[in-house]
């Protein structure tokens, strides 16, 4: 029998007037006439022992034995909070969670809170906030709607509560599924096996192919560390200026690109271009273009047009 079924059975035996279907409080206590402690000097009817002391059965209680009234209180932690209790009340009575009958649920919830308030005020404080929320929702549903609210569809006061209950139920089901997953230390233990190592070393076998691959790797690394020397080539701007003037003396116009050798290295091209800029700066050559994006031509400045 689950804890909730046991709680329901005790609630029916107690004949509660309002919440006959409610379980006793989650963190509270249950005591009744059937749970009263035995009187001093009493003996069991069936001859069974009350308890065992140092292995010996105790068939009769001492006359001066005092048992406090709350010594046989039973603590039943059936619920994990207000939402758990509220969800239990709704699911137990097959209420539609999207259309909760606030009057019945609120009445049963308040009866439960009243029971736990008598024994555990600290635990009851956690449930009082939800009780206040249920009363507020119930009062808002009893208020008459104004004409403006009838024209515009008003939000259901229970919408926020329904959303919280659905989220809580999803999380609770997910937690239950996670709890079914086997866990180390609860469902199984890890085995540890000690393997005694041999004192004789067991060297791995090396094949010829492995040696060849290792040699190729070494040679590849060696090629990456080869030294190379950087030589400095001396280039003269004046020499390139003379070369350009000689080319322009043999023709009237020369296209700009013809003054450069495409096979020359970049340093030579750069120096050649600087030499051309120096000639233009000294007005020894003219650089002309007929229209935008047209070819650029170079000629001597003193040549007849």
C-alpha angles and dihedrals in degrees: 000000000000122000092252092052090050090049092051091050093052091047091055091049090052089055096220109197099217109023104035091153095048123108119230115269119297098231098015134086139259124211131163145151092285091054096051112130117254117263122251113272094022122139128207115261096222095046093252119140121256090220143326123258116195088340095308120113117244106220098169131037118230116259093233094049112126119200115189116234092242095048093102099046112139119216114211115186097189099146132051097207146322094298091051091053093046092048090049092053091050097046095042092058094039094241119169104253090210091055106035116184095230096191096059096037093048092049093050092044093051091049090054092048090050090054095052092042090065093060109020115029094172092056092043091058090068090057097043093074091057089045090055090049092051092050091049092051091047092051092047090053091052094053114100115248120243124234091255091054091052092056093047115048105246122217116259110251088221094058096093092046092049091050092052092047093050092048091048092050092051092050091046093052091047090051090050091052091048089050090057091060110101112257130202111253094015105057101012142002130224115250120225120206122192113214116196110222120222119247091223109085114237106214117202119247116250120208127206090248090059091053091049091051091049090051092051090051092052092049092049091052091048092055091054091059098051116133121235130189125225114216122204116227115204112222124188121213091199090055092054091046089056091049092053093049091051091053092049093050091062096054137030098229129014123190114245095241093052090067090067128070109222090206093058119105118255095258091057092048091050093050091047090053091049089051090054091050090050091052091050090048091053089047092240093125136028125220112205138178125188097210140344114301091009121130116281117235131197126206140163114276095226095048116111113260 
